[in-house]
Amino acid sequence: MSTSRYALDFGALLRSWREERRYSQADLAHEISTPSRHISFLETGRAKPSREMIARLAAALQIPLREQNLLLRAAGFADAYSDLDIDDEEMGVLRDAVTRMMSAFDPFPSFVIDRHWYVIDTNTSAAGMFTLIDDAFPRGERLNMLDLVFSPLGLRPFVVNWEDYARQMIQRLHREALRPEDAKVSLERLRQFPGIPSDWWLFDVRYSVAPAFVVQMQRGEIALSFFSVVAAIAVPTGSLAQELRIETLFPADGATERHLREMSNSLD
């Protein structure tokens, strides 16, 4: 849903989210225990929502915190959730906690990504992995995980089971997007890269992988196997906190773990 389409018209925003989530007015009314006529009045502007009503609607429609702020503004209320950058002073506690978590995972690669898959921070092991493609992307700019995985200049040549991994990543884009526009932006980014069959793009409800998908990497004689674990903030109180994910690549076999620990010891 593109909120710019509707400026700050509460009724139009609500209707767009309801249709995006495939709810009828009656369905939504039943979900929040209110008459369906009231939903109609909210969408046409004949009724003005309270802050409590907006919270109930947002919970039922699973509206991200950033978009909930827009609904509140459209109804004449102040934002309920902070909209800060990770480098802002107010984010110090969260930033320190995320850094400690990633450091604790060393020597296993761990990195923080935002809603558009930009790499916000890494631990030492992940930074070492990215040196494989040190000259492939402009210096001084934040790396994007989609570029790293799908570009022939990125990690793609080192991933043995790249086709399976790439298909799994595209399905993740659909499933993890906080709003449809996020998935659209990410998929458009991928269209610049070669070798991606057209039948990969759509969300496939039948597509499934093993509970722990193993990424196999090879560089020279070194073979590594990883599975990914993604962590998120359990009770986010701001839009950025809701959107950040900490992804860690854990060794899928003993040989990979030994190699990572040996590499870490050699740097000490």
JOJOKA-V406442 format. One record per pair of residues at least 24 apart in sequence whose ideal C-beta (glycine too) atoms are under 10 Angstrom apart, sorted by the first residue. I is the first residue (numbers start at 1). J is the second residue. If there is no record, write none. Layout:
I,J + I,J
This chain:
1,63 + 1,67 + 1,179 + 1,180 + 1,181 + 2,179 + 2,180 + 2,181 + 2,184 + 3,66 + 3,67 + 3,70 + 3,71 + 3,74 + 3,179 + 3,181 + 4,181 + 6,70 + 6,74 + 7,70 + 7,74 + 8,70 + 8,71 + 8,72 + 8,73 + 8,74 + 8,75 + 8,76 + 9,43 + 9,45 + 9,74 + 10,42 + 10,43 + 10,45 + 10,48 + 10,49 + 10,54 + 10,70 + 10,71 + 10,72 + 10,73 + 10,74 + 10,75 + 10,76 + 10,77 + 11,40 + 11,41 + 11,42 + 11,43 + 11,44 + 11,45 + 11,46 + 11,47 + 11,49 + 11,74 + 11,75 + 12,43 + 12,44 + 12,45 + 12,74 + 13,43 + 13,63 + 13,67 + 13,70 + 13,71 + 13,73 + 13,74 + 13,75 + 14,39 + 14,42 + 14,43 + 14,49 + 14,54 + 14,57 + 14,58 + 14,61 + 14,63 + 14,71 + 14,74 + 14,75 + 15,39 + 15,40 + 15,42 + 15,43 + 15,44 + 16,43 + 17,57 + 17,58 + 17,60 + 17,61 + 17,62 + 17,63 + 17,67 + 17,71 + 17,179 + 18,42 + 18,43 + 18,57 + 18,60 + 18,61 + 20,61 + 20,63 + 20,179 + 20,180 + 20,181 + 21,60 + 21,61 + 21,62 + 21,63 + 23,60 + 23,61 + 27,60 + 28,56 + 28,57 + 28,60 + 28,61 + 29,60 + 30,60 + 31,56 + 31,57 + 31,59 + 31,60 + 31,61 + 32,56 + 32,57 + 32,59 + 32,60 + 32,61 + 33,60 + 42,75 + 48,75 + 48,76 + 49,74 + 49,75 + 49,76 + 49,77 + 50,75 + 50,77 + 51,75 + 51,76 + 51,77 + 51,78 + 51,80 + 54,80 + 55,80 + 62,178 + 62,179 + 63,178 + 63,179 + 64,115 + 64,177 + 64,178 + 64,179 + 64,182 + 64,236 + 64,239 + 64,242 + 64,243 + 65,178 + 65,236 + 65,237 + 65,238 + 65,239 + 65,240 + 65,241 + 65,242 + 65,243 + 66,115 + 66,178 + 66,179 + 66,238 + 66,239 + 66,240 + 66,242 + 66,243 + 67,178 + 67,179 + 67,181 + 67,239 + 68,239 + 68,242 + 69,238 + 69,239 + 79,238 + 79,239 + 80,237 + 80,238 + 81,236 + 81,237 + 81,238 + 81,239 + 81,240 + 81,241 + 81,242 + 82,236 + 82,237 + 82,238 + 82,239 + 82,240 + 82,241 + 83,238 + 83,239 + 83,240 + 84,238 + 84,239 + 84,240 + 84,241 + 85,120 + 85,240 + 86,112 + 86,114 + 86,120 + 86,121 + 86,240 + 86,241 + 86,244 + 87,120 + 88,240 + 90,238 + 91,238 + 91,240 + 91,241 + 91,244 + 94,233 + 94,236 + 94,237 + 94,238 + 94,240 + 94,241 + 94,244 + 95,120 + 95,121 + 95,244 + 97,233 + 97,246 + 98,231 + 98,233 + 98,241 + 98,244 + 98,246 + 99,123 + 101,231 + 101,246 + 101,248 + 102,126 + 102,246 + 102,247 + 102,248 + 104,248 + 105,229 + 105,231 + 105,246 + 105,248 + 105,249 + 105,250 + 106,248 + 106,260 + 106,261 + 106,264 + 106,267 + 107,251 + 107,257 + 107,259 + 107,260 + 107,261 + 107,262 + 107,263 + 107,264 + 107,265 + 107,267 + 108,226 + 108,229 + 108,248 + 108,249 + 108,250 + 108,251 + 108,256 + 108,257 + 108,260 + 108,261 + 108,264 + 109,224 + 109,226 + 109,228 + 109,247 + 109,248 + 109,249 + 109,250 + 109,251 + 109,260 + 110,229 + 110,231 + 110,246 + 110,247 + 110,248 + 110,249 + 110,250 + 111,143 + 111,145 + 111,148 + 111,245 + 111,246 + 111,247 + 111,248 + 111,249 + 112,231 + 112,244 + 112,245 + 112,246 + 112,247 + 113,142 + 113,143 + 113,144 + 113,145 + 113,146 + 113,230 + 113,243 + 113,244 + 113,245 + 113,246 + 113,247 + 114,142 + 114,144 + 114,145 + 114,240 + 114,243 + 114,244 + 114,245 + 115,176 + 115,177 + 115,178 + 115,179 + 115,181 + 115,182 + 115,185 + 115,186 + 115,239 + 115,240 + 115,242 + 115,243 + 115,244 + 115,245 + 116,142 + 116,144 + 116,145 + 116,146 + 116,177 + 116,182 + 116,185 + 116,186 + 116,189 + 116,243 + 117,143 + 117,144 + 117,145 + 117,146 + 117,147 + 117,148 + 117,149 + 117,169 + 117,172 + 117,173 + 117,176 + 117,182 + 117,185 + 117,186 + 117,189 + 117,245 + 117,247 + 118,142 + 118,143 + 118,144 + 118,145 + 118,146 + 118,147 + 119,143 + 119,144 + 119,145 + 119,147 + 119,148 + 119,247 + 120,240 + 120,244 + 120,245 + 120,246 + 121,244 + 121,246 + 123,246 + 123,248 + 124,263 + 124,264 + 124,267 + 125,248 + 125,249 + 125,260 + 125,263 + 125,264 + 125,267 + 126,247 + 126,248 + 126,249 + 128,260 + 128,263 + 128,264 + 128,267 + 129,155 + 129,158 + 129,217 + 129,224 + 129,226 + 129,249 + 129,260 + 129,263 + 130,154 + 130,155 + 132,157 + 132,158 + 132,217 + 132,219 + 133,157 + 133,158 + 144,186 + 144,189 + 145,169 + 145,186 + 145,245 + 145,247 + 146,170 + 146,173 + 146,186 + 146,187 + 146,189 + 146,190 + 146,192 + 146,193 + 147,189 + 147,190 + 147,192 + 147,193 + 149,190 + 149,193 + 149,215 + 150,189 + 150,190 + 150,191 + 150,192 + 150,193 + 150,194 + 150,195 + 150,196 + 151,190 + 151,192 + 151,193 + 151,194 + 152,193 + 152,194 + 152,195 + 153,193 + 154,193 + 155,215 + 155,217 + 155,219 + 156,193 + 156,195 + 157,217 + 157,218 + 157,219 + 158,215 + 158,216 + 158,217 + 158,218 + 158,219 + 158,220 + 158,222 + 158,224 + 159,215 + 159,216 + 159,217 + 159,218 + 160,215 + 160,216 + 160,217 + 160,218 + 160,223 + 160,224 + 160,225 + 161,213 + 161,214 + 161,215 + 161,216 + 161,217 + 161,225 + 162,195 + 162,215 + 162,216 + 162,217 + 163,195 + 163,196 + 163,197 + 163,200 + 164,209 + 164,213 + 164,214 + 164,215 + 164,216 + 165,209 + 165,213 + 165,214 + 165,215 + 165,216 + 165,217 + 165,228 + 166,190 + 166,193 + 166,195 + 166,196 + 166,197 + 166,200 + 167,196 + 167,197 + 167,199 + 167,200 + 167,204 + 167,207 + 167,209 + 168,207 + 168,208 + 168,209 + 168,210 + 168,213 + 168,215 + 168,228 + 169,200 + 169,213 + 169,215 + 170,196 + 170,200 + 170,201 + 170,202 + 170,203 + 170,204 + 170,207 + 171,200 + 171,202 + 171,203 + 171,204 + 171,205 + 171,207 + 171,208 + 171,209 + 172,209 + 172,213 + 172,228 + 172,230 + 173,201 + 173,203 + 174,201 + 174,202 + 174,203 + 174,204 + 174,205 + 174,207 + 175,203 + 175,205 + 175,207 + 176,230 + 176,232 + 176,245 + 177,203 + 178,239 + 178,242 + 178,243 + 182,243 + 212,250 + 212,252 + 213,252 + 214,252 + 214,253 + 215,249 + 215,252 + 216,252 + 216,256 + 217,249 + 217,256 + 222,255 + 222,256 + 222,259 + 222,263 + 223,253 + 223,255 + 223,256 + 223,259 + 224,249 + 224,251 + 224,252 + 224,253 + 224,255 + 224,256 + 224,257 + 224,259 + 224,260 + 225,249 + 225,250 + 225,251 + 225,252 + 225,253 + 225,255 + 225,256 + 225,257 + 226,250 + 226,251 + 226,252 + 226,253 + 226,256 + 226,260 + 227,251 + 227,252 + 228,252
